Amino acid sequence: MAKIMQTELCDKLNIEYPIIQGGMAWVATGELAGAVSAAGGLGVIGAGNAPAETVAEEIKKVRAITDKPFGVNVMLLSPYVDDIVDLVVKENVPVVTTGAGNPGKYIDNFKKAGCDVIPVVSSVALAKRMARLDITAVIAEGGEAGGHVGQLNTMAMIPQIVDAIDLPVIAAGGIADGRGLVAAFSLGAQGVQLGTRFVCCKECTASPAYKEAIIKAKDRGTVVTGRSTGHPVRALKNIFTRELEKMEAAGCDAEEIEEYGSDKLRKAVCEGDVDKGSVMAGQIAGLVSQELTAEEIITEITKEAQDVLKTLCLGLEVENNER
């Protein structure tokens, strides 16, 4: 493995490659997280709004697959958040990623259990606020990502957050391959988080229809809805998103819109309803062309990144020799 891949983040998390799998609700099960961790990345279980007993079963799945580090994504708005935090501490989960809130009240419990805490942030201000806590790193997620998104895009946001805090930054949103990994490195990030790419992973239990919808998607295949509610979401265009757009254009209130969107992610992921369900996916869906194993995905990304770096270094060497 090229030395450039061995970032501070790898050392801190005890992983081989600086590649984190996104903790996607309904999608990031123990099967997927275990496969990613076994392949040298960091697999992450998506707790979402699931109760603690459900997440406990996913943790068991991971540990049956690998003894390598893994994580749990704690959704801080979950009605079961306190139970999930207690479970993570009890099970000595190595890494916790957090979203939809401030994990400050839980930090002491996490740290006593030896958990590395990595919040997801979408702005410089939020990154600075999180950096005041006893955390290991931040995941800076741009608006190109699938699911709930912020206002800033990855290319502009990452270097600003890198400059603003003295912690490793993990780039997320709009990254699917080795070129994206090298681009993240060039912006100052020490690793990347991938969501959409790992949906189309053979170990992922999402419905075949969900995966096929991503594989068939083109560059303009996604849309952001829900901006009027204050909770924008990026998903593949379909009957569901078009109906949401109509509701927003008609001035429907946030409660009505959110009620219409309730349970639609589960319908897409678990039932395969890719027309009337929410097929959350990032703008890189157009780069995903086939279903591979977690190991094949990570191998492909790291090899391409090394090839890109070799090409860049060779070009620089030739330029210097011509001077």
N, C-alpha and C positions, 0 to 999 in steps of 0.2 A: 504493500500500500504506500502510495506517495506520502512523503512527510507532510505535505500541505494538508492532507486529510486529517492528520492527528492534531486537532485543535484543542484548546483549553477545555472546551465543552466536552470532548470525548473523555478527557482525563477526569473531569468533575463527575461525569455520569457513569464512568467505567463502561463505555460503549466503544465499539470498533470504528464505526462510521458516524459522522455528524449528521445523521438523518433521523428525524423524528416523524413518527406517524401520527397524524391528527386524531384527536379523541372525539370522533364523530358519533353523535347519539344514534342508536339503532344499528350503526354500521360497524363501529370499532368494538367488536366482541373479543372474547378471549382467544378465539381461533386466529384472528387477524393480528392482534397484539403479540401473541406468542410467536407467530411466524416471523414477524418483523424483528423482534428481539433476538430470536434464534439466528437470524441472518446477519446480525451485527449492528442493526439500528436500535432505536428505542420504540418499542411497541407501546401503545397507550389505549387503555380501555376507556370508552366513552360512557360515563355514568348517566349523563343526561338527566331525565326525571325519574330514573329507575329507583326502586327501593333498595335498601342495603342488601337484602338477601339475594336479590338478582345480581348485583355487582359482585357479591361474595362468590357466586358460582363462576363468574367470568374470571375472577382472580385464580380460582382453582384450575380453570382450563389453561391459563397461561403457565402456571407452575407445573402442570402435567406435560407441557411442551418443552419448556426450557428453564434453566436455572439462571439465565442472564437477567440483567436489570430490565424492568418494565415500569410503566406508569399508569395512573388513573387520572382521567380528566374530571375534575369536580366542577359541576355547573352550580355556581353559588346562588342562583335563583331557584334551584330545585326545592320542592317541599320536603325532601328527605336529606337536605345538605348536612345537617348535624349528624344524622345517622351514618352518612357516607364518610364524613370526616372521622368519626369514631372507628368505622370499619378499616379505613386506610391506616390509621394509627395502630389498631390492633393487629393487622396483618403485616405491619412493617413494609408497606409498599415503598419501593426505593425512590420513586419520583411521582410528584403530583403536579399536574398542570391545572390551572384554574381559568374560568371564564365567567363573564356576566356578573362582575362585581369585584369587591376588594376582599382578598383573603386574610387581611390583617388580623382579625379576631381568632383565626385558627393557626396562625404561624407558630406560636409557642408549642402547641400540641404536635404539629408536624415535625418541628425541629427536634423535640424530645424523642420522637420516634425515628430520627435519622433520615427523614424524607427531604429530598431536594425539591424545593418549591419553585415552579416556573409559571408565572401568570402570563396570560395572553393580553397584549395591549394593542391599541390601534392609534396612538398618538404619542407625541413627545411628552406632553403633560402627564399622561397616564403612566408612561414609562418612568418618569421622574418620581411620581408618587409611589409606585411599586418598589423602586430602587431604595426607598427609605426603610423598607422592610428587610428582614433577614432572609433573602431569597437567593437562589443560585444563578438565575438567568431570566430573561424575558423572551417571549415569543412575540415578535412584532408582525402582526398580520395585516396585509394590505387589502384594499377593496376588491382585488381580483379573485379573492378566495371564494369558495362556495359556502353556503350557509349564512349566518349572521355576519355582516360586514360593517366596517367603518367608512369614513369619508376619504381617507388618504390612500394613495396607491403605494405599492411596495417600493418601487424604484426611488421615489422621492422620500419616503418615510425612513427606510432603514439607515442611511448614513446620518440622518439627523438624530435618530435615537442612539446610534453608536457614539456620536459625538457628545450626547447629553448625559449618558450614564456610564459608570465604570463597572459594568457587568457584561458577560457574554450575551450577545443578541442572536436570536434564532429567527431567520427570515421565513415568512410564510405568505402565501397568496401569489399565484401566478408562477409557481415553480413545479416542474414535472420531470426534469431530466438533468443530465450532467452540465449542460450549458447554464441552466438556472442555478445550479450549485456553485459554479465558478463565478457567475454574476453576483451571487449573494456574498461570496468571499470578497469580491472586489469592492463591494459596498461596505465591508467591515464586519459582516456577520460571521459567526463561528459555526453555523450550522443552518439547516433548513428543516421546515416542517412541511410534509406533503399530506394532503387529504385525498383529493380527487384521484390522483394516480393510484393510491392504495385501495380505492374502492374496487378498481378493476384488477384485483389480486385474487388468485385462485383460492386462497385461504379465506377470503372475505365471504361472509355468509349472506350478504345482500342478494336480493333476487336477481336472477339472470337478466330479467328485463331492465332493471336499474343499470346494471353494468353495460348492457347493450346500448341503452340510450346514451350513455356517456361516450362509448366507442363510436357511435354514429354522429355525435355532435360535431358541429363546425365552429369556426372561430367566433361567430356571432350567435352562438346557440344558447347563451345564457341571458338572463335579465334580472334586474334588481327590483323587487316589489316591496311594499311595506314602508316606504320612506315616510309616508304621512303618519304612520303609527309611532315613529321613532325607533322602530326595530326592523331595519331593512334586511332583506334576505336575498342572496343570489341563488338562482336555480335554473335548470334548463327550461326553455320556453315550452309551454304546453297548454292544454285547456285550462288547467288550474291557474297558471300565472296570468293568462289572458283575462280570466274572470276577476282576479285580484286587481288587475289594471283598470278594468271597467268600474269596479267598486270604488277605487281610489279617485278615478276621474269624476265619478258621480258624487263624491263628497261623503261617502259612508264614514261613520265614526270608527275610531280605532278598535273599539270593543267588538263591533260587528265584523270588521276585517279579520281580527285575530281569532274570533270564534270560527269564521269560515276556514281559516288556515289550520285550526286545531286538528291534530292526528294525521295530517296529510303526509308528513315525512314517513311515519310508520307505514302508511298505506303504500307508499312507493317502495320503501326498502324491503318490507316484509311480505307484502301482498303482490308486489310487482305492478301496481297501478301507476304507470308512468304517464298517463294522460291526465288523470284527476288527482294525482298525488304530487307531493313536492319533491322533485328530483334535484336535491341540492347538489351543486357541482360548481367548480371554479371555471374561470375563463380558459384554463389550460385544457379543458375537456377536448378541444380540437387537436391536442397533441397526443391523446391516448388512442392507440390504434389496436391494441390487443390485450387479452387477459394473460397475465404472467404470474408466477409464484413470487412471494415476497423476496426470496433470495435472488431470483432472476432480475427483479426490478432494481434492487440495491446494487447488484453486480453491474447491471447496464448503466446505471447512473454514475457510479464511481469510475467505471472504465472510461465513459465518455468524458467525465470531468478531467481525468488524467490526460486523455488525448487532447482535449482543448488546451490544457495548461502546457503540454509539450509543444503544441503548435504555436502558442503565444510566445513561449520562451525561445523557440527556434527562430521565430520571426524577429524577436528582439536581438538575438545573437547575430543574425545575418545583418540586421540594420547597423549594429555596432561595428561589425567587421568591415562594412562598406564605408564607414566614416574615415 
